[in-house]
Amino acid sequence: MLKRIATAVVLIPIVLALVLRAPVSVLAVVAAVVALLTIHEFLKLTESYGVEPMRLPTYIFSAVFFLLLALNPGGEKPLPSTAIFIFVAGSAAALAPFIFLSIGMLRAELRSGYPAAAAAAFAFIYIALPMGMLVQLRQLWAGAFYVLYLLLVVWAGDIFAYFVGKSIGRHLMAPRISPKKTWEGAAASLVASVGVGWLMFGHAERISSALLNWGLITRRDGLFGLEVPAMGPVILLTVVLNVAAQLGDLVESLIKRGADAKDSGALLPGHGGMLDRVDALLFAAPVLWCYAAWRVMQ
C-alpha cells in the first residue's frame, strides 16, 4: 500500500506537468516511451499464449507512428491536425497486418508467423493508437483541459473502486477474470468519476483561468465562456468514459489471467507494470478523442 501511494505521489505531478506545460512534440516523445514499454510488457505476456513475438518490427512501427506525431503535422490548427491524424492513424492501422504478415513470411518456422503478426498488429491498435489519440487530443482547442479531465476522471474512478471494493465490496463482478473486482467498487468508481466530471465542467472557466494565471497553460488550452458544453452531455460523456475505463481494466485482467500472470511487469513499485497503469486509459482515451474530434468537425 505504501509503495503504491509513494509511486502515485511521485508520478502524478510529473504527468500533470507534462500534460499542461510540455509542447506537443515532447508529449509525443513521452507517450512513445510509455507505449513502447507497455508494448514490451504486452508482447512478453503473449509468450504465455505460445506466441513468438516479433519485437523489433513492432517497436519500429510504433516508434515511426509517434515520430510523425512529434513532427506535429497540421501545426496548431485543430481541424487540419485532426484530419491528418485520422489519415496517419487509419493508414497505420490498415497497413499493420500486411506489414507484419509479410515479415512473418521470413520466419524459419512458418507456424509462428501468423500468431506473431496478429500480436504485433493488436499491440499497435490496442496500445500505440490510444496513446497517439491522447497526444492528438492535446493538440485540439482546450486540449490540456480535456486531457486533465480524462486523467482525473480515470484516476478518481480507479481510486474509489479500489478502496470501496476492498472495504465493503461483497458482490463479485467478474470472478473468473478479476477475483477482487466488485459491483460495489464499480458503482463507487462511476459515482466518483461523474462527480469529478461535474466539478471540472461546472467550474471549467475558473479552473482554466487559474491554470492560465499560474502560467501552466496558454489560453487555447483552457475552456472559457461559451466553449463550455452543457452539463447533460458532460455527465453522459463521463459515464461512458468510466465504463470504458473499467472495461479496459477488465480486458487487461483477462489478458493477464490467460497468461497466468499477476502483473504485467514490475516497473512501478506497488502498481505492477506500465500496462497495469495505462490499461483504463487505453479504452477511455479513444472515447474522449472521438468526442473532441467531433466537436472540432462541427
C-alpha positions as CSV (number, residue, x, y, z in Angstrom):
1,M,0.0,0.0,0.0
2,L,2.8,2.5,1.0
3,K,4.7,1.7,-2.2
4,R,1.5,2.3,-4.2
5,I,0.9,5.7,-2.6
6,A,4.5,6.8,-2.8
7,T,4.7,5.9,-6.5
8,A,1.5,7.9,-7.2
9,V,2.8,10.9,-5.2
10,V,5.9,11.0,-7.4
11,L,4.3,10.3,-10.8
12,I,1.1,12.3,-10.7
13,P,2.8,15.8,-10.5
14,I,5.2,14.8,-13.3
15,V,2.3,13.6,-15.5
16,L,0.3,16.7,-14.9
17,A,3.2,19.0,-15.6
18,L,3.8,17.2,-18.9
19,V,0.1,17.4,-19.9
20,L,-0.2,21.1,-19.1
21,R,3.1,22.5,-20.0
22,A,5.0,20.3,-22.4
23,P,4.9,21.1,-26.1
24,V,3.1,18.5,-28.2
25,S,6.4,17.2,-29.6
26,V,7.7,16.5,-26.1
27,L,4.4,14.9,-25.1
28,A,4.6,12.7,-28.2
29,V,8.1,11.5,-27.2
30,V,7.0,10.7,-23.6
31,A,3.9,8.9,-24.9
32,A,6.1,6.9,-27.3
33,V,8.3,5.8,-24.4
34,V,5.2,4.8,-22.4
35,A,3.7,3.0,-25.4
36,L,6.9,1.1,-26.2
37,L,7.3,0.0,-22.5
38,T,3.7,-1.1,-22.5
39,I,4.0,-2.9,-25.8
40,H,7.1,-4.7,-24.4
41,E,5.1,-6.0,-21.4
42,F,2.2,-7.0,-23.7
43,L,4.4,-9.0,-26.0
44,K,6.0,-10.7,-23.0
45,L,2.6,-11.8,-21.9
46,T,1.8,-13.2,-25.4
47,E,4.6,-15.7,-24.9
48,S,2.4,-17.5,-22.4
49,Y,-0.1,-18.0,-25.3
50,G,2.6,-19.8,-27.3
51,V,3.4,-16.7,-29.5
52,E,6.9,-15.9,-30.5
53,P,6.6,-12.1,-30.8
54,M,8.3,-10.0,-33.4
55,R,9.5,-7.4,-31.0
56,L,11.8,-5.2,-33.1
57,P,9.4,-4.7,-36.0
58,T,6.6,-3.8,-33.6
59,Y,8.8,-1.3,-31.8
60,I,10.0,0.3,-35.0
61,F,6.5,0.5,-36.5
62,S,5.1,2.1,-33.3
63,A,8.0,4.5,-33.0
64,V,7.6,5.8,-36.5
65,F,3.9,6.5,-35.7
66,F,4.9,8.6,-32.7
67,L,7.7,10.3,-34.7
68,L,5.0,11.6,-37.1
69,L,3.0,12.9,-34.2
70,A,6.1,14.6,-32.7
71,L,6.6,16.4,-36.0
72,N,3.2,17.9,-35.3
73,P,1.6,17.8,-38.8
74,G,-1.1,20.3,-39.1
75,G,0.5,22.7,-36.6
76,E,-1.7,24.3,-34.0
77,K,-4.8,24.4,-36.1
78,P,-7.3,21.8,-34.7
79,L,-9.1,20.8,-37.9
80,P,-6.0,20.2,-40.1
81,S,-4.2,18.4,-37.3
82,T,-7.2,16.2,-36.6
83,A,-7.7,15.4,-40.3
84,I,-4.0,14.5,-40.7
85,F,-4.1,12.4,-37.6
86,I,-7.1,10.4,-38.9
87,F,-5.3,9.8,-42.1
88,V,-2.0,8.7,-40.4
89,A,-3.7,6.6,-37.8
90,G,-6.1,5.0,-40.2
91,S,-3.3,4.2,-42.7
92,A,-1.1,2.7,-40.0
93,A,-3.9,0.5,-38.6
94,A,-4.8,-0.7,-42.1
95,L,-1.2,-1.4,-43.1
96,A,-0.1,-3.0,-39.9
97,P,-1.5,-6.5,-40.7
98,F,0.1,-6.6,-44.2
99,I,3.5,-5.4,-42.9
100,F,3.7,-7.8,-40.0
101,L,2.3,-10.8,-42.0
102,S,4.9,-10.0,-44.7
103,I,7.6,-10.1,-42.1
104,G,6.2,-13.3,-40.7
105,M,6.8,-15.0,-44.1
106,L,10.5,-14.6,-43.4
107,R,10.5,-16.8,-40.4
108,A,12.0,-20.3,-40.5
109,E,9.0,-21.7,-38.6
110,L,6.0,-20.7,-40.7
111,R,3.5,-21.8,-38.0
112,S,4.8,-18.9,-35.8
113,G,4.3,-16.2,-38.5
114,Y,0.6,-15.6,-38.2
115,P,0.3,-15.5,-34.3
116,A,3.3,-13.2,-34.1
117,A,1.9,-10.9,-36.8
118,A,-1.5,-10.9,-35.1
119,A,0.1,-10.0,-31.7
120,A,2.1,-7.2,-33.3
121,A,-0.9,-5.6,-35.1
122,F,-3.0,-5.9,-32.0
123,A,-0.3,-4.4,-29.9
124,F,-0.2,-1.3,-32.2
125,I,-4.0,-0.9,-32.2
126,Y,-4.5,-1.7,-28.6
127,I,-1.7,0.4,-27.2
128,A,0.0,2.7,-29.6
129,L,-3.1,4.1,-31.3
130,P,-4.9,5.1,-28.0
131,M,-1.6,6.7,-26.7
132,G,-1.4,8.6,-30.0
133,M,-5.0,9.8,-29.6
134,L,-4.0,11.2,-26.2
135,V,-1.3,13.2,-27.8
136,Q,-3.6,14.4,-30.6
137,L,-6.2,15.3,-28.1
138,R,-3.7,17.7,-26.5
139,Q,-3.4,19.5,-29.9
140,L,-7.0,20.4,-30.0
141,W,-8.6,23.6,-28.6
142,A,-8.9,23.2,-24.8
143,G,-6.7,20.1,-25.2
144,A,-4.9,20.5,-21.9
145,F,-8.2,20.8,-20.1
146,Y,-9.7,17.8,-21.8
147,V,-6.6,15.6,-21.1
148,L,-6.7,16.8,-17.4
149,Y,-10.4,16.0,-17.2
150,L,-9.7,12.5,-18.7
151,L,-6.9,11.7,-16.2
152,L,-8.8,12.9,-13.2
153,V,-11.9,11.0,-14.2
154,V,-10.0,7.8,-14.7
155,W,-7.8,8.2,-11.6
156,A,-10.8,9.1,-9.3
157,G,-12.7,6.0,-10.6
158,D,-9.7,3.8,-10.1
159,I,-9.1,5.0,-6.5
160,F,-12.7,4.8,-5.4
161,A,-13.1,1.4,-7.0
162,Y,-10.0,0.1,-5.1
163,F,-10.8,1.4,-1.7
164,V,-14.6,0.9,-1.7
165,G,-14.3,-2.5,-3.2
166,K,-11.7,-3.5,-0.7
167,S,-13.6,-2.2,2.3
168,I,-17.3,-3.0,1.6
169,G,-17.2,-5.0,-1.7
170,R,-19.3,-8.2,-1.4
171,H,-20.7,-8.9,-4.9
172,L,-18.0,-10.1,-7.4
173,M,-18.2,-8.5,-10.8
174,A,-16.2,-11.0,-12.9
175,P,-14.6,-13.6,-10.6
176,R,-13.1,-15.7,-13.4
177,I,-11.3,-12.6,-14.8
178,S,-10.6,-10.4,-11.8
179,P,-11.5,-12.0,-8.5
180,K,-11.2,-8.8,-6.4
181,K,-13.4,-6.5,-8.5
182,T,-16.9,-6.0,-7.1
183,W,-20.1,-4.3,-8.2
184,E,-19.8,-2.0,-5.1
185,G,-16.4,-0.9,-6.3
186,A,-17.7,-0.4,-9.8
187,A,-20.6,1.8,-8.6
188,A,-18.3,3.9,-6.4
189,S,-16.0,4.3,-9.4
190,L,-18.9,5.6,-11.5
191,V,-20.1,8.0,-8.8
192,A,-16.6,9.4,-8.3
193,S,-15.9,9.9,-12.0
194,V,-19.3,11.6,-12.5
195,G,-18.6,13.8,-9.5
196,V,-15.2,14.8,-10.9
197,G,-16.6,15.5,-14.4
198,W,-19.4,17.6,-12.9
199,L,-16.9,19.6,-10.8
200,M,-14.5,20.0,-13.7
201,F,-17.0,21.4,-16.2
202,G,-19.1,23.1,-13.7
203,H,-16.1,25.2,-12.8
204,A,-14.3,25.0,-16.1
205,E,-13.8,28.7,-16.6
206,R,-12.5,29.2,-13.0
207,I,-10.1,26.2,-13.4
208,S,-8.9,27.3,-16.8
209,S,-8.4,30.9,-15.6
210,A,-6.4,29.7,-12.5
211,L,-4.2,27.5,-14.7
212,L,-3.7,30.4,-17.1
213,N,-2.8,32.8,-14.3
214,W,-0.3,30.3,-12.9
215,G,1.3,30.0,-16.3
216,L,0.5,26.3,-16.6
217,I,-1.5,26.6,-19.9
218,T,-2.0,29.1,-22.7
219,R,-5.4,30.4,-23.4
220,R,-6.1,28.0,-26.3
221,D,-5.5,25.1,-23.9
222,G,-8.3,26.1,-21.5
223,L,-12.1,26.1,-21.6
224,F,-13.7,29.5,-21.4
225,G,-17.1,31.1,-21.8
226,L,-19.3,29.8,-24.5
227,E,-16.9,26.9,-25.2
228,V,-18.2,25.0,-22.1
229,P,-20.7,22.3,-23.2
230,A,-24.0,21.7,-21.4
231,M,-23.8,19.6,-18.3
232,G,-26.2,16.9,-19.6
233,P,-23.8,15.8,-22.4
234,V,-20.8,16.1,-20.0
235,I,-22.4,13.7,-17.5
236,L,-23.2,11.3,-20.2
237,L,-19.7,11.5,-21.6
238,T,-18.2,10.9,-18.1
239,V,-20.4,7.8,-17.6
240,V,-19.2,6.4,-21.0
241,L,-15.6,7.2,-20.1
242,N,-15.9,5.5,-16.7
243,V,-17.5,2.4,-18.3
244,A,-14.7,2.3,-20.9
245,A,-12.0,2.7,-18.3
246,Q,-13.5,-0.2,-16.2
247,L,-13.7,-2.3,-19.3
248,G,-10.1,-1.5,-20.1
249,D,-9.1,-2.7,-16.7
250,L,-11.1,-5.9,-17.1
251,V,-9.7,-6.6,-20.5
252,E,-6.1,-6.3,-19.2
253,S,-7.1,-8.7,-16.4
254,L,-8.3,-11.1,-19.0
255,I,-5.0,-11.0,-20.8
256,K,-3.0,-11.5,-17.6
257,R,-5.4,-14.2,-16.4
258,G,-4.9,-16.1,-19.7
259,A,-1.1,-15.7,-19.3
260,D,-1.3,-16.8,-15.6
261,A,0.4,-13.5,-14.6
262,K,-0.5,-11.3,-11.6
263,D,1.0,-8.1,-13.0
264,S,2.2,-7.1,-16.5
265,G,5.6,-6.2,-15.1
266,A,7.4,-4.8,-12.1
267,L,8.4,-1.3,-13.4
268,L,6.3,0.7,-11.0
269,P,6.6,-0.2,-7.3
270,G,3.2,-1.1,-5.8
271,H,1.5,-0.8,-9.2
272,G,3.0,-3.5,-11.3
273,G,3.9,-2.8,-14.9
274,M,3.2,0.1,-17.2
275,L,0.3,-1.8,-18.8
276,D,-1.3,-2.1,-15.3
277,R,-1.2,1.7,-15.1
278,V,-2.5,2.7,-18.5
279,D,-5.0,-0.1,-19.1
280,A,-8.0,2.1,-18.3
281,L,-6.7,5.0,-20.4
282,L,-6.3,2.7,-23.5
283,F,-10.1,2.3,-23.6
284,A,-11.1,5.8,-22.3
285,A,-8.7,7.9,-24.4
286,P,-10.3,6.9,-27.8
287,V,-13.8,7.7,-26.4
288,L,-12.8,11.3,-25.4
289,W,-10.8,11.8,-28.6
290,C,-13.8,10.8,-30.7
291,Y,-15.9,13.3,-28.7
292,A,-13.4,16.1,-29.0
293,A,-12.7,15.4,-32.7
294,W,-16.5,15.5,-33.3
295,R,-16.7,18.9,-31.7
296,V,-13.9,20.2,-33.9
297,M,-15.6,19.0,-37.0
298,Q,-18.8,20.8,-36.2
